[in-house]
Each structure stands twice: as structure tokens, then as C-alpha cells.
Amino acid sequence: MSTAMWWFMGAACAELIVAAALLRTRSQESGVWPTGAEPPPQALALLRGGRRAAVTVALVALHQRGAVAAGRKRTIRANGGPGRTRDPVQLGVHGALHRALALRALALRPEARRAVDALRGELGRAGLLRPPARLRAARVLLACVPLTIGAGLLVAWAGNGYGEAASGAGSVGLAVAVAVPPVLVAALLLRLPPATRAARRLLAGLRERHPLPAHRREVTDGRLVQLYVALYGDPALALFLPRFSRDGGLLDRPREADENRPPPGPGRDARPSSS
């Protein structure tokens, strides 16, 4: 293998090392929420499904107080004030509803984005979420690994074309064999989710303690409904708030709401009292 190829391999390995260091999360709290209790439902939803999931749980809490309702064409609209809440994400989401908006557009509104980003920062300081800037930088470096190695292989191939026929083919083959492991490691690291191992353990433990019930009548606490939506997403939405979720466009798969829809009757979505 040519000396130039070794230089490219060294550069690729350096990119891997720096990316791995950026992805490593250190925290004094070691995955514990600052208050010592479990994170609020919006935070758990952010860990599980990102910005859209956090906004969805905030909308569920607001809907339980009658502060938002489904609008036309699968949108959400404000339905009065936000009620008695001091939750920053709920206030940010409600403040973004100057007009009826689809969930995707609502999650990108500045008021909602700032509130969710502040929550993301808290989760990062608690060791539950990788900081966005470090995560982006790490992914850029990891994407550069195959490009760097590819450039080195081109150099090795070009060297083979300049009269090193017998030994050149073997040299290029060796270079390819040596190049495969760093590319595989980069691919694996690119698949790491923003949530840390501590966050995944937290979510798994909560799902074990709070399995999704078979019937919505089993749950009368609005806070628990928010927790189920945070932990399970669409299945919990379709179970507890089928009409609001379908008409408001909250479901990734709207058909789930129809499958869980209660029989015809005087049915509005149940609104358990929110704590």
C-alpha cells in the first residue's frame, strides 16, 4: 500500500476519533433530571421522537384544558387562552397558534422552536440528549470518512496505472481491505440516535412500569395520558384521543384512529383531569 494511502487512512482514523469524542456525553447528573424526579412528558417525548413528538404531547395537555382544538383540513387552532400552566413548551406551542396550523408547520414556528430547544438544552445538560451542535459536527466528520478513504483509493489506483502492474493490484486490494473497517465504524456511529444510553434506559424502564392499557377507560388521570402519548406516540393517541388526533393531523398513520374509534354515540374525546 502506498505511502499516500497511509496518509489518507490516518486522516480518516483521525476523523473517526474526533467524531467519537464529540458523540460521547459527559454529565455530572449522569442521566438524572435536575429536580431528581423523572422528566416531564414533553421531555420524554422529545427523547423518544424528537421535536414533533414533544409538540404533540404539549398539544395533548392543552387540549385536555380546552385550550386547543382540531381545525379544518387536519390543522390545530387555538381555542382560548392556554389555561393555568407554566410549562414553557405548552406556552410556546400555544403562543405559536396565531392561526390554524398543521402539526409540521406548528413545530417549526419560532415560539415553539425556542421552547423545545430550551428543553433540549436541559436534556443535554442532564446527559440524556447529545448536544445538537456536537451531534451535527460529528455527523459531518463521519460522512467525510468514506470520502477521505475514497480519495486515498483513487490515489492508489492512479499509482497502479503508472507502471506498477504486478504489485499495484495487490497494493490496491490491501488498501481496500484496510479501508473497510473505518467505513463500517463510521456507518455504525452515524446510526447513533440523539438520545443517549441513559435516555434509552429511562424510556425502557418507564415503558416497563407503564404498559399501554387495553382500554382508555382504565386511565382517568390526564397526566398519565400525556405520559402514555410521550412513551408510545401514535398508538396512545389513537387510544385516548382518536377524534382530536385524526382531525388535528397528529397521527403519522391516521388509519390507527379509525381502528380505535369508539362506537357511534355522543362521543367526544375523553378529557381526564390534568394535574
C-alpha positions in Angstrom: 0.0 0.0 0.0 1.4 3.4 -1.0 2.6 6.0 1.5 0.0 8.4 0.3 -2.8 5.9 1.1 -1.5 5.6 4.6 -1.8 9.3 5.0 -5.4 9.2 3.8 -6.1 6.3 6.2 -4.6 8.3 9.1 -6.8 11.3 8.2 -9.9 9.0 8.2 -9.0 7.5 11.6 -8.5 11.0 13.0 -12.0 11.9 11.8 -13.4 8.9 13.5 -11.6 9.6 16.8 -12.8 13.2 16.9 -16.4 12.2 15.9 -16.4 9.6 18.7 -15.3 12.2 21.2 -18.0 14.6 20.1 -20.6 11.9 20.4 -19.6 11.0 23.9 -21.8 12.7 26.5 -20.5 13.6 29.9 -22.7 15.0 32.6 -22.5 15.5 36.4 -26.1 14.3 36.6 -25.3 11.1 34.7 -28.8 11.0 33.1 -30.8 12.3 36.1 -33.3 15.2 35.6 -32.2 18.3 37.6 -35.2 18.0 40.0 -34.4 14.4 40.8 -37.7 13.3 39.5 -38.5 11.8 36.1 -38.5 14.3 33.2 -41.9 15.8 32.3 -44.0 14.2 29.4 -42.8 16.7 26.8 -39.2 15.9 27.6 -39.8 12.2 27.4 -41.5 12.7 24.0 -38.5 14.7 22.8 -36.2 11.8 23.8 -38.4 9.3 22.0 -39.4 11.0 18.9 -37.8 14.5 18.6 -39.4 17.9 18.2 -42.7 16.8 16.6 -43.3 14.3 19.5 -42.7 17.0 22.1 -45.1 19.4 20.4 -47.7 16.7 20.1 -47.6 16.0 23.9 -47.9 19.7 24.6 -51.0 19.8 22.3 -52.5 16.9 24.2 -52.1 18.8 27.5 -53.5 22.0 26.0 -56.5 20.0 24.5 -57.2 18.5 27.9 -57.8 22.0 29.2 -59.8 23.0 26.2 -57.1 25.5 25.0 -56.7 24.0 21.5 -59.0 22.1 19.2 -58.8 20.5 15.8 -59.2 22.9 12.9 -60.1 22.4 9.3 -58.1 20.2 7.0 -56.1 18.4 9.7 -54.9 21.5 11.5 -54.8 22.7 15.1 -56.3 26.0 16.2 -56.2 27.9 19.5 -59.5 27.7 21.5 -59.0 30.4 24.1 -56.1 31.0 26.5 -53.5 28.4 27.5 -55.1 27.9 30.9 -53.2 27.6 34.2 -49.9 26.3 33.1 -46.3 27.4 33.5 -44.9 24.8 31.2 -42.6 26.6 28.7 -43.3 24.1 25.8 -47.0 24.3 26.2 -46.9 28.1 26.4 -44.6 28.3 23.4 -46.8 26.0 21.3 -50.0 27.8 22.3 -48.3 31.2 21.5 -47.4 29.9 18.0 -51.1 29.3 17.2 -51.9 32.8 15.8 -53.9 30.9 13.2 -54.7 27.3 12.5 -51.6 25.3 11.6 -50.7 21.8 10.6 -48.5 20.0 13.1 -45.4 20.1 11.0 -45.7 23.8 10.5 -46.5 24.4 14.1 -43.4 22.5 15.3 -41.3 24.9 13.1 -42.8 28.2 14.4 -40.3 30.3 16.3 -42.2 30.3 19.6 -42.5 26.5 19.6 -38.9 26.0 18.4 -37.4 28.2 21.1 -39.3 26.4 23.8 -38.4 22.9 22.5 -34.8 24.0 22.0 -34.6 25.2 25.6 -36.0 21.8 26.7 -33.4 20.1 24.5 -30.7 22.0 26.3 -31.9 20.9 29.7 -31.9 17.3 28.5 -28.4 17.7 27.1 -27.1 19.0 30.5 -28.8 16.1 32.2 -26.8 13.7 30.0 -30.0 12.4 28.3 -29.5 14.0 24.9 -26.5 14.7 22.8 -25.9 18.5 22.2 -27.2 19.3 18.7 -24.1 21.2 17.6 -21.7 18.4 18.6 -24.0 15.9 17.0 -24.0 17.8 13.7 -20.3 18.2 13.8 -19.8 14.5 14.5 -22.0 13.5 11.6 -20.2 15.8 9.2 -16.9 14.2 10.2 -18.3 10.7 9.9 -19.7 11.5 6.5 -16.2 12.6 5.5 -14.6 9.2 6.4 -15.7 7.3 3.3 -14.8 10.4 1.1 -11.3 10.6 2.6 -10.8 6.8 2.1 -12.2 7.0 -1.4 -9.8 9.8 -2.3 -6.9 7.6 -1.0 -8.1 4.6 -3.1 -8.2 6.8 -6.2 -4.6 7.9 -5.4 -3.6 4.2 -5.0 -5.4 3.3 -8.2 -3.7 6.1 -10.1 -0.3 4.8 -8.8 -1.2 1.4 -10.1 -1.7 2.9 -13.5 1.8 4.3 -13.7 3.5 1.1 -14.3 3.2 -0.8 -11.0 1.1 -3.5 -12.6 2.2 -6.6 -10.7 2.5 -5.2 -7.3 -0.1 -2.4 -7.8 -3.1 -4.7 -8.0 -2.1 -6.3 -4.7 -1.5 -2.9 -3.2 -4.9 -1.6 -4.1 -6.5 -4.8 -2.8 -4.7 -4.4 0.5 -5.8 -0.7 0.6 -9.5 -1.8 0.1 -9.3 -4.4 2.8 -7.8 -1.9 5.2 -10.3 0.8 4.3 -13.4 -1.3 5.0 -13.3 -1.3 8.9 -13.2 2.5 9.3 -16.1 2.9 6.8 -18.2 0.3 8.8 -17.4 2.0 12.1 -18.4 5.4 10.6 -21.7 3.9 9.3 -22.4 2.5 12.8 -21.7 5.8 14.5 -23.9 7.6 12.0 -26.8 5.5 13.2 -26.5 6.5 16.8 -29.7 8.4 17.9 -29.6 11.8 19.6 -30.8 10.2 22.8 -28.0 8.8 25.0 -27.8 5.3 26.5 -29.1 6.8 29.8 -32.2 8.1 28.0 -32.9 4.8 26.4 -32.7 3.1 29.7 -35.0 5.7 31.2 -37.6 5.2 28.4 -37.4 1.4 28.6 -37.9 1.5 32.4 -40.9 3.8 32.1 -42.5 1.6 29.4 -42.0 -1.4 31.7 -43.7 0.4 34.6 -46.4 1.9 32.4 -47.5 -0.6 29.7 -50.1 0.8 27.3 -53.6 -0.2 28.7 -56.0 -2.1 26.5 -58.9 0.4 27.1 -58.9 4.2 27.7 -61.4 3.8 30.5 -58.6 2.3 32.6 -57.0 5.8 32.8 -58.6 8.8 34.4 -55.6 10.9 35.1 -54.8 13.5 32.4 -51.1 13.5 33.3 -50.9 9.7 32.7 -52.5 10.2 29.3 -49.7 12.7 28.5 -47.1 10.1 29.7 -48.6 7.4 27.6 -48.5 9.6 24.5 -44.9 10.6 25.3 -43.8 7.0 25.6 -45.8 5.3 22.8 -46.8 8.0 20.3 -49.5 7.1 17.7 -50.9 4.0 19.5 -51.6 6.1 22.6 -53.0 9.0 20.6 -55.4 6.7 18.8 -56.4 5.0 22.0 -57.1 8.1 24.2 -57.8 10.9 21.7 -58.9 9.3 18.5 -61.0 12.1 17.1 -58.8 15.0 18.1 -55.7 13.1 16.8 -57.3 12.3 13.5 -59.0 15.6 12.8 -56.0 17.6 14.0 -53.5 15.7 11.9 -51.4 14.4 14.9 -51.1 10.9 13.7 -48.4 9.7 11.4 -50.8 6.9 10.4 -54.3 8.4 10.6 -55.9 5.0 10.0 -55.0 3.9 13.6 -57.5 6.4 14.9 -60.3 4.8 12.9 -59.3 1.4 14.1 -59.5 2.5 17.7 -62.5 4.8 17.3 -65.3 4.2 19.8 -68.7 3.1 18.5 -71.1 5.9 17.3 -72.7 7.9 20.1 -72.4 11.2 21.9 -68.6 10.8 21.9 -66.2 13.5 22.2 -62.6 12.5 23.2 -62.4 11.8 26.9 -60.6 14.6 28.7 -59.3 13.3 32.0 -58.5 16.0 34.5 -54.9 17.2 34.0 -52.7 17.6 37.0 
